[in-house]
Amino acid sequence: MSDASISNNRSHEIVKHTESVYVYEAPVRIWHWVNALAITVLCVTGYFIGAPLPTMPGDPSSSYLMGYIRFAHFASGYVLAVGMLGRIYWAFVGNHHAKQLFIPPVTKEHIKGMIHETRWYAFLEKESVKCVGHNPLAQAAMFTMFVFGTFFMIITGFALYGEGTGMGSWQYNMFSSWVIPLFGQSQDVHTFHHLGMWFLIIFIMAHVYAAIREDIMSRQSMVSTMISGWRMFKDNRP
């Protein structure tokens, strides 16, 4: 048998054993990438708001750099907040996988899967679990770190924004009026909001690493799934 025939037979075998499942609907995928862009802008501009640039040369009236940075931060904050509201709505009207983000993994099966996936990431297991949606460890991380972290940043961010819009504004009435007294003073809210930024950055670094690692080493597609919506399985084992 020729090398070309062997190659063709192997290709057919791979295709035969590959199964695809539609997981993430278009609204979820669009939200994911818009959300990623908004968080990136928020982190970059938030860093410069917390550690402003040196004094700009020339007349102050000719430079509005920090003003533009603050505007980009506020605009991205609104995108993040509105996007999260839309994502909550889609959790009710979308498919089963749209709900996973907001479901805490508390069953024995989830916990068993989390232990296995933790060992897989620590290179103590030979293969990962095949999951159509999030694996148990990813679901736990998304719920405890991303969902709670994002809500914390939205609430504290609007509380700080409400100080600028002033008493009587809806931002002040809904957030500043109770969040700032809860923390003690405005500077404390600033500090925890800034720490929350680093908390999300750490999560994002782990999230990106895990997604790329799973695409390379696991038995299913990962990054391409959030682009096309389809999860591709690389073998026919359970």
Buried (B, 14 or more C-beta within 10 A) or exposed (E): EEEEEEEEEEEEEEEEEEEBBEBBBEBBBEBBEBBBEBBEBBBBBBBBBEEEEEEEEEEEEEEEEBEEBBEBBBBBBBBBBEBBEBBEEBBEEBBEBBEBBEBEBEEEEBEEBBEBBBBBBEEEBEEBBBBBBBBBBBBBBBBEBBBEBBEBBBBBBBBBBBBEBEEEBEBBEBBBEEBBEEBEEBEEBBBBBBEBBEBBBEBBEEBEEBBEBBBEEBBBBBEEBBEBBEBBBBEEEE
